[in-house]
Amino acid sequence: MSKRRRFVVTSILLCLGFVAIQFLNDQNRFWAIGVLGILTIVLFYWSLAESLSGKMTLLTLILPAVFTLGVGAFWFLLPTNVFARIPIVIFYGLGIYTLCLTANIYSVAAIRTIALLRAARGVGFVLSLLTSFLVYDTILSLKTEIYILLPFTLIVSFLLYLQGYWPTLLETTFSKDLFVLSGISSLLTVEVAAVLYFWPVTVVVGSLFLTVTFYMLLGLGQAKLDGRLFASTVREHLIVGSLLFAAMLIATHWGA
């Protein structure tokens, strides 16, 4: 079976699994989403088996799994209206297929030069941002204690940064710089999450601020790894962060 067909099969099977979960009760649905996340890793490994030539290429499996978990958890926050949920299923299916194509380009580019790498990096960056918003929104929606909130944020952030930085290097062996930068970025994101815990913002505003934090750190980190961390690059990212911070101040309700 060709890779393209395997990508289609993977997308269809995961979409069907996603729809089937909705017929379960809430408690079983929660565990089923975790199982679907594991199934995502298995199906992506099957789809990309020939091009996963090194241990580090397995990082391409992170984003699809977190994307599945993010969309699945976000589903709980939607109204039970079928017209609100059908677009999410379509979005999920298209997202999975796009991730198949992007992960394939990454894994092939780790072995040899490929012309589509630049476009894949752009698509991967956007999908990483969408995924980060979904998971951060889910974490903040739990409204849990800070000692639960911060570890969740740390783990998710580390995985997202790890897979986000790797396409810049495309190394097939262990890279200390990649893990150190991912760890530092994750800790900075957790510090922002800790501040937001005490900040009277809505879940959506807090999620957006964490997503923009992720955008800034991922963009700057990729530029550093690529040797293009210029003053103009830093300035552009700081402007985005400053504008959102100002917007968050305006949207904050300071009353009791």
Secondary structure, DSSP 8 states (H G I E B T S, - for coil): --HHHHHHHHHHHHHHHHHHHTTS-HHHHHHHHHHHHHHHHHHHHHHHGGG--SGGGGGGGHHHHHHHHHHHHHHTTS-S-HHHHHHHHHHHHHHHHHHHHHHHHHHHHTTS--TTHHHHHHHHHHHHHHHHHHHHHHHHHT---HHHHHHHHHHHHHHHHHHHHHHHH--SS--HHHHHHHHHHHHHHHHHHHHHHTS---HHHHHHHHHHHHHHHHHHHHHHHTT---HHHHHHHHHHHHHHHHHHHHH-----
